[in-house]
């Protein structure tokens, strides 16, 4: 279930050993339960694939709350993965929440130096979210992709420090 055209990031045994030593937190919104359950399951599969035994999972109400939780988690973790979904409605709420989540999570990552995996789906319809949630029949597995990308970034950053 890796995405169309998305690179598949695998970890060789040495990379997997390094990844297993990382402290990983996943912060997930609660709105849109089915989509969020898929994203979270995908991130947990990604952690297992990377050799990470017990990532910490924190739930927040919605995508707007992801940046503040990620900022707090970045103080104690090597990697933070943010999962959420925002579905367009008939008001400008969609634009404000998407921008706040994107800018807030980017700020956390740049300010702290802790990779933040961006697993926030911004969709026009619920069907688009389901197609990206990593559920049976989904076209993509964005939770898995966000976790894997953040861990790969953490390993790259660690190699730059050597």
C-alpha positions, -999 to +999 in steps of 0.1 A: +000+000+000+028+025-006+016+054-026+016+059-063+050+069-073+061+074-037+096+061-029+097+030-007+121+036+021+135+005+036+159+002+064+190-021+061+200-040+093+223-012+104+197+015+097+170-006+115+193-009+145+198+029+146+160+034+141+152+010+169+172+032+193+150+063+185+124+076+209+093+080+187+060+098+195+029+097+173+003+125+179-030+117+162-062+138+159-095+121+168-119+135+143-129+112+114-125+080+133-122+055+105-096+076+086-077+083+117-077+046+128-062+038+094-035+065+096-025+055+131-024+018+122-002+027+092+022+047+114+024+018+139+032-006+110+058+018+098+074+018+133+074-020+134+089-021+099+117+002+112+123-019+143+108+006+167+091-015+194+070+009+214+062+044+200+042+066+223+008+075+210-009+107+221-044+117+209-057+153+205-091+164+194-083+177+159-056+187+135-055+223+148-042+209+181-014+188+165+013+215+166+011+223+203+012+186+212+041+181+187+060+210+203+057+194+238+066+160+225+097+173+206+113+181+240+115+144+249+115+125+216+138+120+187+110+118+162+074+131+162+048+120+137+016+141+134-015+125+119-047+142+111-074+148+085-092+180+074-121+177+050-133+207+031-166+220+041-187+250+031-168+276+052-132+289+052-125+267+083-107+242+060-082+268+049-075+281+083-070+247+099-048+234+071-026+264+072-023+264+110-015+227+111+011+230+083+028+261+095+027+250+132+042+216+125+069+231+102+078+255+129+081+228+155+104+208+133+126+237+123+128+253+157+136+221+176+156+202+150+133+172+157+119+156+125+081+159+124+064+134+100+036+152+083+006+128+080-021+154+078-045+147+050-062+177+034-091+164+014-120+177-005-141+146+004-142+118+030-136+094+001-102+110-006-093+106+030-103+069+030-082+064-002-051+077+016-057+062+051-040+028+046-072+009+051-080-023+032-087-011-004-069+023+001-046+035-026-021+050-002-009+045+033+000+081+045+004+071+081+031+046+072+048+071+049+048+099+075+064+076+101+090+062+077+100+096+063+104+111+098+126+082+109+147+083+078+151+121+083+162+115+119+188+090+107+201+114+081+204+142+106+223+119+130+247+110+102+253+147+096+264+151+132+292+125+129 
